[in-house]
Amino acid sequence: MSFQLIQSVNDKQRKSAVVEVRSGDTVRVHQKIKEGTKERIQIFEGVVIRVDRAKSHTTRITVRKVASGIGVEKSFLVHNPLVEKIEIVRRSKVRRNYLSYLRERSGKSARLKGVNFDREGVNDISDPHAEEEAVRLKELAREEAEAKIAAKDAEEAKLVEKQAEVEARHADS
């Protein structure tokens, strides 16, 4: 009973469609950053050196890039709502899941052999069911907005009617 409850909560927190990321992929991670009241999207591009718990709702990828001659690694939870999207730029042939050896290498020795792949096909994560749900929610929101506008117009008409009645009384006296 409790395991099923936990499983249902985990499934609700999962994103409906995510890109299947592997070790050795060069990815572009779009992440929401909040600074005070402002929100912006920051892009972090690098090589995936590790994929943890690939089929779980706690899937984590570790991305490494070299910025200004210094290696920077960042871990991202794939199903985190702050991760806007993950885009695969390049696929490489690797024979390991954890590419820790790339940390000690720099320059040409840190290169990975590229593999041809369908970039548009891999990065397309459209979910027809989710799209239908989004259209339905948008339609509901539009109907609610129209109902709100109609209620506001009716109230405005009442106020205009009351104002005309008050002006008529003042004109009579």
Backbone torsions as a table, in degrees:
resi	resn	phi	psi	omega
1	MET	NA	-54.4	-176.5
2	SER	-68.7	-35.1	177.9
3	PHE	-63.1	-40.1	178.7
4	GLN	-65.6	-37.0	177.9
5	LEU	-64.3	-46.2	178.5
6	ILE	-62.2	-42.3	179.7
7	GLN	-62.4	-40.3	179.7
8	SER	-66.9	-38.9	177.5
9	VAL	-64.7	-43.0	179.1
10	ASN	-62.4	-41.3	-179.9
11	ASP	-66.0	-33.8	178.2
12	LYS	-67.5	-32.8	-177.7
13	GLN	-82.0	-12.2	179.2
14	ARG	-74.1	146.3	171.3
15	LYS	-75.4	146.4	-176.2
16	SER	-68.3	-35.9	-178.7
17	ALA	-143.7	125.8	175.9
18	VAL	-132.5	158.8	179.6
19	VAL	-75.1	139.5	177.6
20	GLU	-81.2	107.9	-176.6
21	VAL	-99.9	139.6	178.2
22	ARG	-123.1	163.2	174.2
23	SER	-63.6	141.2	-179.5
24	GLY	93.6	-12.3	177.4
25	ASP	-73.7	142.1	168.9
26	THR	-94.2	120.7	-174.1
27	VAL	-122.7	158.4	173.8
28	ARG	-118.6	111.2	-177.5
29	VAL	-100.5	121.9	178.0
30	HIS	-96.9	115.4	-175.1
31	GLN	-122.9	136.1	177.0
32	LYS	-76.2	133.4	177.3
33	ILE	-121.5	128.3	176.8
34	LYS	-102.3	127.4	175.5
35	GLU	-126.9	97.4	-175.8
36	GLY	69.2	-117.9	178.9
37	THR	-97.3	-11.4	-176.9
38	LYS	-88.9	149.5	174.1
39	GLU	-124.7	140.1	175.7
40	ARG	-143.4	168.0	179.1
41	ILE	-110.9	125.2	179.1
42	GLN	-106.9	135.7	-178.2
43	ILE	-105.9	127.9	178.0
44	PHE	-118.4	115.8	-177.1
45	GLU	-114.0	128.6	179.5
46	GLY	-171.9	-172.2	-178.4
47	VAL	-94.9	134.2	176.3
48	VAL	-75.9	116.9	179.5
49	ILE	-101.3	-9.8	-179.3
50	ARG	-158.2	140.5	172.8
51	VAL	-126.0	120.4	-179.9
52	ASP	-108.3	137.7	173.8
53	ARG	49.9	62.1	-170.6
54	ALA	-59.8	-33.2	-176.6
55	LYS	-99.1	3.2	-175.5
56	SER	-92.7	168.9	174.8
57	HIS	-78.8	-8.4	177.3
58	THR	-105.4	31.5	179.4
59	THR	-58.1	129.3	-178.9
60	ARG	-126.9	136.3	173.5
61	ILE	-118.9	144.5	175.6
62	THR	-110.7	123.5	-175.7
63	VAL	-113.6	134.8	-179.1
64	ARG	-121.4	136.3	172.6
65	LYS	-141.9	161.2	177.2
66	VAL	-107.0	117.1	-179.1
67	ALA	-118.7	120.0	-179.7
68	SER	56.1	37.8	178.2
69	GLY	80.6	2.8	-179.4
70	ILE	-116.8	132.2	178.7
71	GLY	-75.3	130.5	179.5
72	VAL	-122.9	128.7	177.2
73	GLU	-118.6	140.5	-180.0
74	LYS	-139.4	136.5	178.2
75	SER	-102.4	138.5	-180.0
76	PHE	-126.9	133.2	169.0
77	LEU	-81.8	123.2	-173.4
78	VAL	-64.2	-37.6	-176.3
79	HIS	-91.6	9.3	178.5
80	ASN	-68.0	134.2	179.7
81	PRO	-65.1	-20.2	178.4
82	LEU	-77.1	-18.2	175.2
83	VAL	-84.9	105.9	-175.8
84	GLU	-67.4	-53.4	176.8
85	LYS	-160.2	158.6	176.5
86	ILE	-122.0	124.0	-175.9
87	GLU	-117.2	126.3	179.2
88	ILE	-86.0	121.3	-177.6
89	VAL	-93.3	-39.2	-174.0
90	ARG	-150.4	142.4	175.4
91	ARG	-110.3	140.9	178.9
92	SER	-127.3	155.3	178.8
93	LYS	-88.0	116.3	175.7
94	VAL	-132.7	157.2	-178.3
95	ARG	-117.1	17.4	178.9
96	ARG	-133.7	162.8	173.8
97	ASN	-91.7	-33.2	-175.2
98	TYR	-115.9	109.5	-174.2
99	LEU	-94.9	54.5	-176.8
100	SER	-66.6	-22.7	-178.3
101	TYR	-65.6	-17.7	179.5
102	LEU	-69.7	-18.1	-179.0
103	ARG	-66.3	-36.7	-177.1
104	GLU	-84.1	-10.8	-174.6
105	ARG	-102.2	152.7	175.4
106	SER	-146.7	160.3	178.4
107	GLY	71.5	-139.2	-175.4
108	LYS	-67.3	-29.3	-177.6
109	SER	-72.2	-15.0	179.8
110	ALA	-91.7	2.1	-179.1
111	ARG	-74.9	150.6	175.7
112	LEU	-116.9	146.7	-178.6
113	LYS	-74.6	122.1	-178.3
114	GLY	-73.7	153.2	178.8
115	VAL	-126.8	138.3	176.4
116	ASN	-69.4	137.7	177.5
117	PHE	-153.8	162.3	-179.6
118	ASP	-83.2	96.4	-173.9
119	ARG	-63.3	-44.4	-179.6
120	GLU	-66.5	-40.0	-179.0
121	GLY	-66.3	-38.3	-178.9
122	VAL	-72.9	-39.9	-176.2
123	ASN	-83.6	-6.5	178.2
124	ASP	-82.2	111.8	-178.4
125	ILE	-118.0	32.1	-178.8
126	SER	-67.1	135.0	179.9
127	ASP	-119.3	110.8	-176.0
128	PRO	-59.4	-36.7	179.7
129	HIS	-65.6	-43.3	179.2
130	ALA	-66.8	-36.8	178.3
131	GLU	-65.5	-41.4	176.3
132	GLU	-61.0	-43.1	179.5
133	GLU	-63.0	-41.0	178.9
134	ALA	-64.0	-41.9	178.0
135	VAL	-63.6	-41.7	179.5
136	ARG	-64.1	-43.4	179.2
137	LEU	-65.4	-37.8	178.3
138	LYS	-64.7	-41.0	178.1
139	GLU	-63.7	-43.6	177.5
140	LEU	-60.5	-44.1	179.6
141	ALA	-63.1	-39.2	178.9
142	ARG	-64.9	-43.4	178.7
143	GLU	-63.0	-41.1	177.8
144	GLU	-63.7	-39.9	179.3
145	ALA	-65.3	-41.4	178.0
146	GLU	-64.0	-40.2	178.5
147	ALA	-64.2	-39.8	178.6
148	LYS	-64.4	-42.0	179.1
149	ILE	-65.3	-41.4	178.5
150	ALA	-62.8	-41.9	178.3
151	ALA	-64.2	-39.8	179.9
152	LYS	-66.3	-41.3	177.7
153	ASP	-64.4	-39.7	178.5
154	ALA	-64.0	-41.7	178.8
155	GLU	-66.4	-39.3	177.8
156	GLU	-62.1	-41.4	178.9
157	ALA	-63.9	-40.1	177.0
158	LYS	-61.3	-43.8	180.0
159	LEU	-63.7	-40.9	178.8
160	VAL	-64.3	-40.6	178.7
161	GLU	-63.6	-43.8	178.5
162	LYS	-64.0	-41.1	-179.8
163	GLN	-63.8	-41.2	178.1
164	ALA	-64.5	-38.5	178.7
165	GLU	-64.4	-43.6	179.2
166	VAL	-64.9	-42.9	179.3
167	GLU	-64.4	-36.0	177.3
168	ALA	-64.5	-40.7	178.4
169	ARG	-64.9	-40.1	-179.6
170	HIS	-68.7	-33.9	179.3
171	ALA	-69.1	-32.9	179.8
172	ASP	-72.0	-31.6	-175.7
173	SER	-88.6	NA	NA
